Amino acid sequence: MTPAELLRAGAAATAAAVRARHVTALAMTEAAMDAIRRDNERLNVFTDVTVPRALAAASAVDGRLRAGMDPGPLAGVPYAVKNLFDVTGLATRAGSKINRANKPATTDAALVQRLDQAGAVLLGALNMGEYAYDFTGENFHDGACRNPHDPSRMTGGSSSGSGAAVAAGMVPLALGSDTNGSIRVPAALCGVFGLKPTYGRLPRTGTFPFVHALDHVGPLARCTADLALAYDAMAGFDAADPVCAERVADPTLPLLSRGATGLSIAVAGGYFRDGAAPSVLAALDRAAAALGARTTLDLKLVPLARAAAFLITASEGGALHLERLRAQPMEFDPATRDRFLAGALLPAAWVNAAQKARRKFHDAMAEVFRRTDVILAPTVPVPAPPIGAEWLDLAGTRVKLRPSLGLFTQPFSAIGLPVVAVPLGTDDATGMPIGIQVIAAPWREDLCLRVAAALEAVGLAACPPLKARP
């Protein structure tokens, strides 16, 4: 395969070709830079491209190979990160205008260091929603990130550039963050795979926070094997992140071949069927049939969990940004500013009630997972809406678009469950990607990945091909 073909084939295929010396890491880096030059102006994906760093890293990988040294499991794989990850030499924007005046980072984020050590090659930083408080991908300061399947439509957010960069074939791997759905929403709308690990599984060291109690970090990629490969390279304790779990993370890549064998799989019903588009429900039903999932769960506390996530997000986000709100209120996106201000004014009693509701949902889901290994649910209720849209029609009810894109993702973030977002074809009416979530009990990323791999094995799960450009 050519370097351009390898970019679309994915991280595992790229690393295998580089390690076998069928292609150089430098050639892969140059192919990725060509893709960025070709499509970035149209799609508005990258905010920073780290050309000298990438060329030097690729040359180092090739040098290790020539010397007979192991360059790492991700040898020569181009990747990029949401611009809330620290990258040496860049100001960590977190999608904001205010942070651009900050001094450049002097140390890479922990996960950037781990990917580099695994042989991956960083290409740069990606567009995102301001301070990660966004589900649309429309950045007020940098402009909207555009969906590679139709540039007039949203990517989803807040890891908008991460989803678009992988879908467009600019890089086969990207890092994002997920507080209420910010990896899974763009994965679904852009038609790629995304992993939100268990809360505390991957270290957030060197990332700009949004909500300490809910923030997760994880990869987006073009197949399950690539998610597992990246996750395995990044997993491990980091004492610098106070919530990072001191647990052994067993490799998941060797387990993918087990598929769904022996697993008890259920489908989320009730709340998750009431608001989803017919094409999304049809995809969910196809996946359930392929996996032999005949049990439907009515998770009655889900609306309560989502409400709790809203309150905790607003309160912690508002508190984090209070000094910036006082000093530079006009430098915020007005919509983001107003949500932070409202959050800062929430009564403590409400936040306390939200934490109690969160615990109640946690305990209820722990009971569910005593008899169920994996749950299937829609990721986003609709295919990617047009950029600028403000309203959605969900089951005949007109609702605000921004919060409703997280309708199905927020409840599971609230209690830190591991989830894989899986692309399952396209919507007949719009031609845009649709997908589902695969959810498991805490610390069982392996089960989510196995089920996603099983859906790939039967031909249901895959990144939809891009339409030919006019």
C-alpha positions as CSV (number, residue, x, y, z in Angstrom):
1,M,0.0,0.0,0.0
2,T,1.1,3.6,-0.6
3,P,1.5,5.9,2.4
4,A,-1.8,7.6,1.6
5,E,-3.5,4.3,1.5
6,L,-1.9,3.3,4.8
7,L,-3.3,6.5,6.4
8,R,-6.8,5.2,5.7
9,A,-6.0,1.6,6.5
10,G,-5.2,2.7,10.1
11,A,-2.6,2.7,12.8
12,A,-2.0,-1.0,13.1
13,A,-1.5,-1.4,9.3
14,T,0.8,1.6,9.3
15,A,2.9,0.4,12.2
16,A,3.2,-3.1,10.7
17,A,4.4,-1.6,7.3
18,V,6.9,0.7,9.0
19,R,8.2,-2.0,11.3
20,A,8.6,-4.4,8.3
21,R,10.4,-1.5,6.4
22,H,7.9,-1.6,3.6
23,V,7.5,2.2,4.1
24,T,9.4,4.7,6.1
25,A,8.1,6.7,9.0
26,L,9.2,9.8,7.2
27,A,7.1,8.9,4.2
28,M,4.1,8.3,6.4
29,T,4.7,11.7,8.0
30,E,5.0,13.5,4.7
31,A,1.8,11.8,3.5
32,A,-0.1,13.0,6.5
33,M,1.3,16.5,6.0
34,D,0.1,16.4,2.4
35,A,-3.4,15.4,3.5
36,I,-3.4,18.3,6.0
37,R,-2.3,20.7,3.4
38,R,-5.0,19.4,1.0
39,D,-8.0,19.4,3.3
40,N,-7.3,21.5,6.4
41,E,-8.5,24.8,4.9
42,R,-11.7,23.2,3.8
43,L,-12.4,21.3,7.0
44,N,-10.7,23.6,9.6
45,V,-9.4,20.6,11.6
46,F,-5.8,21.6,12.8
47,T,-5.1,24.7,14.8
48,D,-1.3,23.9,14.9
49,V,0.9,21.7,12.7
50,T,4.2,20.7,14.3
51,V,6.2,20.1,11.2
52,P,9.8,20.2,12.5
53,R,8.9,18.0,15.5
54,A,7.1,15.5,13.2
55,L,10.0,15.2,10.7
56,A,12.5,14.8,13.5
57,A,10.4,12.1,15.3
58,A,9.9,10.2,12.0
59,S,13.6,10.3,11.2
60,A,14.3,9.0,14.7
61,V,12.0,6.0,14.2
62,D,13.6,5.2,10.9
63,G,17.0,5.5,12.5
64,R,16.1,3.0,15.2
65,L,14.9,0.6,12.6
66,R,18.1,0.9,10.6
67,A,20.1,0.2,13.8
68,G,18.1,-2.9,14.5
69,M,16.2,-1.5,17.5
70,D,12.6,-1.9,18.3
71,P,10.9,1.5,17.5
72,G,7.7,0.6,19.4
73,P,4.2,-0.8,18.6
74,L,3.0,2.4,17.0
75,A,6.2,2.9,14.9
76,G,5.7,5.7,12.4
77,V,2.0,6.2,13.1
78,P,1.0,9.9,12.6
79,Y,-1.3,11.2,15.2
80,A,-2.7,14.5,16.5
81,V,-4.3,15.7,19.8
82,K,-7.1,17.9,20.8
83,N,-5.6,21.3,21.6
84,L,-6.2,20.9,25.4
85,F,-3.3,18.5,25.6
86,D,0.0,20.1,26.4
87,V,2.5,20.0,23.5
88,T,6.0,21.3,24.1
89,G,6.3,24.7,22.3
90,L,2.6,25.3,21.9
91,A,0.3,27.3,24.1
92,T,-2.4,25.0,25.3
93,R,-5.5,26.7,23.9
94,A,-8.4,24.4,25.1
95,G,-10.3,26.0,22.2
96,S,-10.2,29.5,23.8
97,K,-9.1,32.9,22.9
98,I,-7.8,33.7,26.4
99,N,-5.3,30.8,26.6
100,R,-3.5,31.8,23.4
101,A,-1.7,34.5,25.5
102,N,-0.3,31.8,27.8
103,K,3.3,30.7,27.6
104,P,4.0,27.6,25.5
105,A,4.0,24.3,27.3
106,T,7.5,23.1,28.3
107,T,6.5,19.5,28.8
108,D,4.2,17.2,26.8
109,A,1.0,15.7,28.3
110,A,1.5,12.3,29.8
111,L,-0.4,10.5,27.0
112,V,1.6,12.4,24.3
113,Q,4.8,11.2,26.0
114,R,3.5,7.6,26.0
115,L,2.5,7.6,22.4
116,D,5.8,9.1,21.4
117,Q,7.6,6.4,23.4
118,A,5.5,3.8,21.4
119,G,6.9,5.3,18.2
120,A,4.0,7.4,17.1
121,V,4.7,10.7,15.4
122,L,2.8,13.9,16.6
123,L,1.5,16.1,13.7
124,G,-0.1,18.8,15.8
125,A,-3.1,20.1,17.7
126,L,-6.7,20.0,16.7
127,N,-9.7,22.3,16.8
128,M,-12.2,21.8,19.6
129,G,-15.1,23.5,21.3
130,E,-14.2,26.3,23.7
131,Y,-13.0,24.9,27.0
132,A,-14.6,21.6,26.0
133,Y,-18.1,22.9,26.8
134,D,-19.6,22.0,23.4
135,F,-21.3,19.2,21.5
136,T,-21.4,20.8,18.0
137,G,-17.8,21.4,16.9
138,E,-18.5,25.1,16.2
139,N,-15.7,27.1,17.8
140,F,-16.5,30.8,18.2
141,H,-12.9,31.9,17.8
142,D,-11.4,29.4,15.4
143,G,-14.5,28.7,13.3
144,A,-16.5,25.6,12.9
145,C,-14.8,22.3,12.3
146,R,-16.4,20.7,9.3
147,N,-17.5,17.1,8.8
148,P,-15.4,15.3,6.1
149,H,-18.6,13.5,4.9
150,D,-20.3,16.8,4.2
151,P,-18.5,20.1,5.1
152,S,-21.9,21.8,5.6
153,R,-22.6,19.6,8.6
154,M,-21.3,19.4,12.1
155,T,-18.5,17.2,13.4
156,G,-19.9,17.0,16.9
157,G,-17.8,18.1,19.8
158,S,-16.0,19.0,21.8
159,S,-13.3,16.7,20.3
160,S,-14.3,18.0,16.9
161,G,-10.9,18.1,15.2
162,S,-10.1,14.6,16.6
163,G,-13.1,13.0,14.9
164,A,-12.7,15.0,11.7
165,A,-8.9,14.4,11.4
166,V,-9.4,10.6,11.6
167,A,-12.4,10.5,9.3
168,A,-10.7,12.7,6.7
169,G,-7.6,10.4,6.6
170,M,-5.3,13.1,7.8
171,V,-4.1,10.9,10.7
172,P,-5.1,7.4,11.6
173,L,-5.1,8.1,15.3
174,A,-6.1,11.1,17.5
175,L,-6.6,11.9,21.1
176,G,-9.7,13.6,22.6
177,S,-11.3,14.2,25.9
178,D,-14.8,13.2,27.0
179,T,-16.6,14.8,29.9
180,N,-20.2,14.3,28.8
181,G,-19.7,12.6,25.4
182,S,-17.0,14.7,23.7
183,I,-15.2,11.7,22.2
184,R,-18.3,9.6,21.4
185,V,-20.4,12.4,19.8
186,P,-17.8,13.4,17.1
187,A,-16.9,9.7,16.6
188,A,-20.6,9.0,15.8
189,L,-21.1,12.1,13.6
190,C,-17.9,11.6,11.7
191,G,-18.1,7.8,11.4
192,V,-15.0,6.7,13.4
193,F,-14.3,4.6,16.4
194,G,-13.8,6.2,19.8
195,L,-12.9,4.9,23.3
196,K,-13.9,6.6,26.5
197,P,-12.1,4.5,29.1
198,T,-13.2,4.1,32.7
199,Y,-12.8,7.3,34.7
200,G,-9.3,7.3,36.1
201,R,-7.9,4.7,33.8
202,L,-5.8,6.9,31.6
203,P,-3.9,9.9,33.1
204,R,-5.1,13.4,32.3
205,T,-1.7,14.9,33.4
206,G,-0.9,17.8,31.1
207,T,-4.4,18.4,29.9
208,F,-6.5,21.6,30.5
209,P,-9.4,20.6,32.7
210,F,-13.1,21.1,32.3
211,V,-14.8,19.2,35.1
212,H,-12.4,17.3,37.3
213,A,-15.1,14.9,38.5
214,L,-16.1,13.9,35.0
215,D,-13.1,14.4,32.6
216,H,-11.8,11.4,30.7
217,V,-9.2,11.1,27.9
218,G,-9.0,8.6,25.1
219,P,-8.3,7.7,21.5
220,L,-10.3,7.9,18.2
221,A,-9.3,5.7,15.4
222,R,-10.4,3.9,12.2
223,C,-10.9,0.4,13.7
224,T,-11.2,-1.4,17.0
225,A,-7.7,-2.8,16.8
226,D,-6.3,0.7,16.5
227,L,-8.2,1.8,19.6
228,A,-6.8,-1.2,21.5
229,L,-3.3,-0.7,20.2
230,A,-3.3,3.0,21.3
231,Y,-5.0,2.2,24.6
232,D,-2.5,-0.5,25.5
233,A,0.4,1.9,24.8
234,M,-1.1,4.6,27.0
235,A,-2.5,2.6,29.9
236,G,-0.8,2.8,33.3
237,F,-0.7,4.6,36.6
238,D,0.5,8.2,36.8
239,A,0.8,9.7,40.3
240,A,0.7,13.2,38.9
241,D,-3.0,12.7,38.1
242,P,-4.8,12.5,41.5
243,V,-7.6,10.4,40.1
244,C,-5.6,8.0,38.0
245,A,-6.2,4.5,39.3
246,E,-3.3,2.5,40.6
247,R,-4.5,-0.6,38.8
248,V,-2.8,-3.0,36.4
249,A,-4.2,-2.5,32.9
250,D,-4.0,-5.8,31.1
251,P,-3.4,-5.6,27.3
252,T,-6.7,-5.6,25.3
253,L,-5.3,-6.2,21.8
254,P,-4.7,-10.0,22.3
255,L,-8.3,-10.4,23.5
256,L,-10.1,-8.9,20.4
257,S,-10.2,-12.3,18.6
258,R,-12.5,-13.6,21.4
259,G,-15.3,-11.3,20.1
260,A,-18.6,-11.5,21.9
261,T,-18.3,-15.2,22.7
262,G,-19.7,-16.0,26.1
263,L,-20.8,-12.5,26.9
264,S,-24.2,-11.5,28.2
265,I,-25.3,-8.5,26.0
266,A,-28.4,-6.4,26.5
267,V,-29.9,-3.4,24.6
268,A,-30.9,-0.2,26.3
269,G,-34.6,0.5,25.7
270,G,-37.1,3.0,27.0
271,Y,-35.3,6.4,27.2
272,F,-32.9,5.4,24.5
273,R,-35.6,4.5,22.0
274,D,-37.9,7.5,22.6
275,G,-35.7,10.2,21.1
276,A,-33.6,8.4,18.4
277,A,-34.1,8.7,14.7
278,P,-35.4,5.6,12.9
279,S,-32.1,5.0,11.1
280,V,-30.2,5.1,14.4
281,L,-32.6,2.6,16.0
282,A,-32.4,0.4,12.9
283,A,-28.6,0.3,13.3
284,L,-28.9,-0.6,17.0
285,D,-31.3,-3.4,16.1
286,R,-29.0,-4.8,13.5
287,A,-26.1,-4.8,16.0
288,A,-28.3,-6.5,18.6
289,A,-29.4,-9.2,16.1
290,A,-25.9,-9.9,15.0
291,L,-24.7,-10.3,18.6
292,G,-27.7,-12.3,19.7
293,A,-28.7,-9.7,22.2
294,R,-32.4,-10.4,23.1
295,T,-32.6,-8.7,26.5
296,T,-33.9,-5.1,26.6
297,L,-33.2,-2.9,29.7
298,D,-35.3,0.0,30.8
299,L,-32.7,2.0,32.8
300,K,-35.2,4.2,34.6
301,L,-32.7,6.4,36.4
302,V,-31.0,7.6,33.2
303,P,-32.8,10.9,33.0
304,L,-31.9,11.6,36.6
305,A,-28.2,10.8,35.9
306,R,-28.2,13.1,32.9
307,A,-29.7,15.9,35.0
308,A,-27.0,15.3,37.6
309,A,-24.3,15.5,35.0
310,F,-25.7,18.8,33.8
311,L,-25.6,20.3,37.2
312,I,-22.1,19.0,38.1
313,T,-20.7,20.1,34.8
314,A,-22.1,23.6,35.1
315,S,-21.1,24.0,38.7
316,E,-17.5,22.7,38.4
317,G,-17.0,24.4,35.1
318,G,-18.2,27.7,36.4
319,A,-16.0,27.5,39.5
320,L,-12.9,26.7,37.4
321,H,-13.4,29.7,35.2
322,L,-14.6,32.2,37.7
323,E,-11.5,34.4,37.7
324,R,-11.5,34.5,33.9
325,L,-15.2,35.3,33.9
326,R,-14.5,38.3,36.2
327,A,-11.4,39.5,34.4
328,Q,-12.1,38.8,30.7
329,P,-15.8,38.1,30.2
330,M,-15.9,39.5,26.7
331,E,-13.1,37.1,25.6
332,F,-15.4,34.1,25.9
333,D,-17.8,32.7,23.4
334,P,-21.0,34.3,24.7
335,A,-22.9,31.0,24.8
336,T,-20.1,29.3,26.8
337,R,-19.7,32.4,29.1
338,D,-23.4,32.4,29.9
339,R,-23.4,28.7,30.8
340,F,-20.3,29.1,33.0
341,L,-21.9,32.1,34.7
342,A,-25.1,30.2,35.4
343,G,-23.1,27.3,36.7
344,A,-21.2,29.5,39.1
345,L,-24.4,30.7,40.6
346,L,-26.0,27.3,41.2
347,P,-27.0,26.7,44.8
348,A,-24.8,24.2,46.7
349,A,-27.9,22.2,47.7
350,W,-28.6,21.5,44.0
351,V,-25.1,20.3,43.4
352,N,-25.2,18.1,46.5
353,A,-28.5,16.6,45.3
354,A,-26.9,16.0,41.9
355,Q,-24.0,14.1,43.6
356,K,-26.5,11.9,45.5
357,A,-28.4,11.2,42.2
358,R,-25.2,10.3,40.6
359,R,-24.4,7.8,43.4
360,K,-27.9,6.3,43.1
361,F,-27.4,5.7,39.4
362,H,-24.0,4.3,40.0
363,D,-25.4,1.8,42.5
364,A,-28.2,0.8,40.1
365,M,-25.8,0.2,37.2
366,A,-23.6,-1.9,39.4
367,E,-26.6,-4.1,40.0
368,V,-27.3,-4.3,36.3
369,F,-23.7,-5.4,35.6
370,R,-24.1,-8.3,38.0
371,R,-26.1,-10.0,35.3
372,T,-25.1,-8.2,32.1
373,D,-21.6,-7.9,30.6
374,V,-22.3,-5.3,27.9
375,I,-25.0,-2.8,27.0
376,L,-25.7,-1.5,23.6
377,A,-27.2,2.0,23.1
378,P,-27.4,4.7,20.5
379,T,-24.6,7.3,20.6
380,V,-26.3,10.3,19.2
381,P,-30.0,10.6,18.5
382,V,-29.6,11.9,14.9
383,P,-27.0,12.0,12.1
384,A,-24.9,15.2,11.9
385,P,-27.0,18.3,11.7
386,P,-26.2,21.3,9.5
387,I,-23.7,23.8,10.9
388,G,-25.6,26.6,12.6
389,A,-28.7,24.5,13.4
390,E,-30.1,25.4,16.8
391,W,-33.1,23.0,17.1
392,L,-33.7,19.3,16.7
393,D,-37.0,17.4,16.1
394,L,-36.8,14.3,18.4
395,A,-39.9,12.1,18.2
396,G,-42.1,15.0,17.2
397,T,-40.7,17.3,19.9
398,R,-38.7,20.4,19.1
399,V,-35.7,20.6,21.4
400,K,-32.5,22.7,21.7
401,L,-29.8,21.1,19.6
402,R,-26.6,21.7,21.7
403,P,-27.5,19.8,24.8
404,S,-29.5,17.2,23.0
405,L,-26.5,15.8,21.1
406,G,-25.4,14.4,24.4
407,L,-28.8,12.9,25.2
408,F,-27.4,9.3,25.3
409,T,-23.8,9.9,26.2
410,Q,-24.0,12.0,29.4
411,P,-25.5,9.4,31.7
412,F,-22.7,7.0,31.3
413,S,-20.0,9.7,31.7
414,A,-21.6,10.7,34.9
415,I,-20.5,7.4,36.5
416,G,-17.3,6.9,34.6
417,L,-18.2,3.7,32.7
418,P,-16.0,2.5,29.8
419,V,-17.6,3.0,26.4
420,V,-16.6,2.4,22.8
421,A,-18.4,4.4,20.1
422,V,-18.9,2.2,17.0
423,P,-19.8,3.5,13.5
424,L,-22.6,1.4,11.9
425,G,-23.2,2.6,8.4
426,T,-25.0,5.7,7.2
427,D,-28.5,7.4,7.3
428,D,-30.4,6.8,4.1
429,A,-31.8,10.3,3.9
430,T,-28.6,12.3,4.6
431,G,-25.9,9.8,3.8
432,M,-24.2,10.8,7.1
433,P,-22.7,8.3,9.6
434,I,-24.6,6.8,12.5
435,G,-23.4,4.7,15.3
436,I,-23.9,3.0,18.7
437,Q,-22.2,2.8,22.1
438,V,-20.9,-0.4,23.7
439,I,-20.9,0.1,27.5
440,A,-19.4,-2.2,30.2
441,A,-18.7,-2.2,33.9
442,P,-15.8,-0.2,35.3
443,W,-12.3,-1.4,34.2
444,R,-13.8,-3.6,31.5
445,E,-12.5,-1.8,28.4
446,D,-11.7,-5.2,27.1
447,L,-15.3,-6.2,26.9
448,C,-16.3,-3.0,25.0
449,L,-13.5,-3.6,22.5
450,R,-14.3,-7.3,22.1
451,V,-17.9,-6.5,21.2
452,A,-16.8,-3.7,18.8
453,A,-14.4,-6.1,17.1
454,A,-17.2,-8.7,16.8
455,L,-19.4,-6.1,15.0
456,E,-16.4,-5.5,12.6
457,A,-16.0,-9.2,12.1
458,V,-19.5,-9.6,10.8
459,G,-19.2,-6.6,8.5
460,L,-21.5,-4.2,10.4
461,A,-19.0,-1.8,11.9
462,A,-16.7,0.2,9.7
463,C,-15.7,3.8,8.9
464,P,-18.0,4.9,6.0
465,P,-16.1,5.8,2.9
466,L,-15.9,9.5,2.1
467,K,-17.9,10.8,-0.9
468,A,-15.8,11.8,-3.9
469,R,-15.0,15.5,-3.8
470,P,-16.7,17.5,-6.7
